[in-house]
């Protein structure tokens, strides 16, 4: 399952606390990347922050992985986790493009 993880800075965060834990955070994020959990990493352009694209069996598993990050453990940041899936409205385009089944087709094309 693909999951979008958007960080949020908590009120308990301090510049000193973030600075103290920053390299630990980078280290753990790289470990998750090398474990193929973190698939993509982005720096936000609208404010300081991170957006991750995760791959996990479930939302609960993704939450457990996020909780291994030092800044999350120290309650300085958290992440909103958003499960993603295929853009199903595209199927509507295919439904209109499918050949019509004919009772005597017999072509073996699987259009029935």
N, C-alpha and C positions, 0 to 999 in steps of 0.2 A: 504494500500500500504506500502510495506517495503522500507525504504530509508536508504542508507548508508551515514553518515555524517562524513566527514573527516575535522579536523580543520586545519586552516592555521593562523599563527601568522602574524599580520599586522605590518607595519613599525611604526605605532603610539604606539605600545605596549612598555611598560617599565617594568623592574623588579619590581619597586615600585607599579606601577598600577596593575600589575597582583597579587602581594602579597596583596594589599589592597582589591581587589575584589574576591580573591580566595574562601574564605568561603561562600560568597554570591553565587558564581558560583556553588559550591558543593551543597548548599541548594536548589537552583533552579533545578539543575540536579536531585537531589533526588525526588523533587516534581514531575518532569516530569516522572521519573521512576515509582513512586507510582501511577501516573495517567495513566500508561500503554502506555505512548508515547515513552519513551526511553525503549527499550526492552533489549539492551545489551550495555555495556560500556567496552571499551578496552583502555589500555595505549599503545601507540606506542613503539615499540622496536628499531626503527631506529632513532628516535629523540624524544624529549619531545613533547607530544601531546596526543590528544584524538581522538578516533573513536567511534561513536555512531551508533547503529542500531535503527532506529525510526519506529514507526507504525503511519501512518497518512492517512487521506482520500485522500490527494493530495500532490503534491510537494509544492504548494503554502501554504497549511496548515502546512507542515513541516517547511517551511521558517518562518512562523509566530511564531511557537513554539521555533525555534532556536533563534529568535530575543528576546525572553524573558530572555535569559541568560545574566547576567551582563557583562561579558567580551565581548560579541557581542554588547550589547547596548553601551558600552564604546569604541567601535571600536578598541579593542586590538586584538581580534581574529574574524575570520569568519569561516564558514564551506562550503565546497563544498558538495552539496547534489546530490546524485546519486540514481535515482529510480531503484529498483530491481524487478525482476519478475521470474517466473518459467524458468528453463533452457529448452527452447523449443526444442533444438536438440534431447533431449531424446525421443521425440515423433517419431523420425525416427526409433528408435529401436522397438517401438510398431507396427508401420506400417508393418514392415517385418514379425512380429510375429502373425498378425491377421489371423484367418481362412478365407479361400476363400469361398465366398458365392456361393451356388449352387441353381439353379432354383427349384429343387425338394427337397431341404433339409428338410423343414417342421419341423425342430427340435425345433423351438421356442427359439433358443439360442441367437437371436439378431445379428447373424453374417452377416446379409444382409445390 
